[in-house]
Amino acid sequence: MGMLSASHAEEKSPKNHCEREASWKEWQALAAKHPEDQGLQALQALRIGLCVKIKRDELSVQQGHDIFEKARQALLIEWQKAK
């Protein structure tokens, strides 16, 4: 992912998925379907914590998105290595 200019980043700021009820349900279902997957469980726990911090205005949506995506990418790489 390349660096974006500030104006471009503002135009393309990520959606706040913390506010989408459907997103919460999707994550709950995914975690319930794969209770043995510690990586997935950790990612869901990170998402919950990030949403709390975003709601408290301790993180911006962009910061939360960046942190989550970094963790998600690391998990995807781990899964690829495990194949």
Sequence and secondary structure as in RCSB ss.txt:
>XXXX:A:sequence
MGMLSASHAEEKSPKNHCEREASWKEWQALAAKHPEDQGLQALQALRIGLCVKIKRDELSVQQGHDIFEKARQAL
LIEWQKAK
>XXXX:A:secstr
     HHHHHHT    GGG HHHHHHHHHHHHH TT HHHHHHHHHHHHHHHHHHTTSS HHHHHHHHHHHHHHH
HHHHHHH 
